[in-house]
Amino acid sequence: MSRIVRIIAFGLGLLGGVTASQGPEFAQQYRQRLGGAVDELRQVITRFDADAQVSGETRESAIARLRSNTDDFVSRQGTAMQANVERLDRLEAHRKAMLETGSFSRIALMVRDGDTDILEAVSREFEPAVPVTEEGILSAAAGFIAVWGSLLLLSGFLRSLFRRPRQTVRA
């Protein structure tokens, strides 16, 4: 019986290791999408700035001009551009923090401060993989040890509860 329990614990430990390694992989895919979002917003705002400059405006004055326009569509474009500028600032600060923080801290930072739209996009298209980075290997090992060890401890505890007292054989 205990051999079967150890085999099952080992198998589930491997599954726990693979599952735990997905945290760093998810964070890596998140960082890629974050970088893409920053690059794209930067291009949009750079084009807007160029158009504003050609018209003799600064970014701020062009946004204010659009937002104060009586045409609802034009006013909404000014509001949208202001939101793009603010989002770019947030995403750039978040990306910088992600690059400067340590391996495992990135996962916590992503969970705590991650951009909701990017997190949802990564979730929809997440492709599981077992990363071979230090972070991925350590996460896999921690997941294996947590599941494997917990199952062995639990099985030992349950065996001790249901163990029949041995009767001594008298000769």
RAMOTA-V274207 format. One record per backbone hydrogen bond with DSSP energy under -1.0 kcal/mol. NH is the residue of the N-H (numbers start at 1). CO is the residue of the C=O. Records with the same first field share a line. If there is no record, write none. Layout:
NH: CO ; CO
//
This chain:
5: 1
6: 2
7: 3
8: 4
9: 5
10: 6
11: 7
12: 8
13: 9
14: 10
15: 11
16: 12
17: 13
18: 14
19: 15
20: 16
21: 17
22: 19
23: 20
25: 21
26: 22
27: 23
28: 24
29: 25
30: 26
31: 27
32: 28
33: 29
34: 30
35: 31
36: 32
37: 33
38: 34
39: 35
40: 36
41: 37
42: 38
43: 39
44: 40
45: 41
46: 42
47: 43
48: 44
49: 45
50: 46
51: 47
52: 48
53: 49
54: 50
55: 51
56: 53
57: 52
62: 58
63: 59
64: 60
65: 61
66: 62
67: 63
68: 64
69: 66
75: 71
76: 72
77: 73
78: 74
79: 75
80: 76
81: 77
82: 78
83: 79
84: 80
85: 81
86: 82
87: 83
88: 84
89: 85
90: 86
91: 87
92: 88
93: 89
94: 90
95: 91
96: 92
97: 93
98: 94
99: 95
100: 96
101: 97
106: 102
108: 104
109: 105
110: 106
111: 107
112: 108
113: 109
114: 110
119: 115
120: 116
121: 117
122: 118
123: 119
124: 120
125: 121
137: 133
138: 134
139: 135
140: 136
141: 137
142: 138
143: 139
144: 140
145: 141
146: 142
147: 143
148: 144
149: 145
150: 146
151: 147
152: 148
153: 149
154: 150
155: 151
156: 152
157: 153
158: 154
159: 155
160: 156
161: 157
162: 158
//
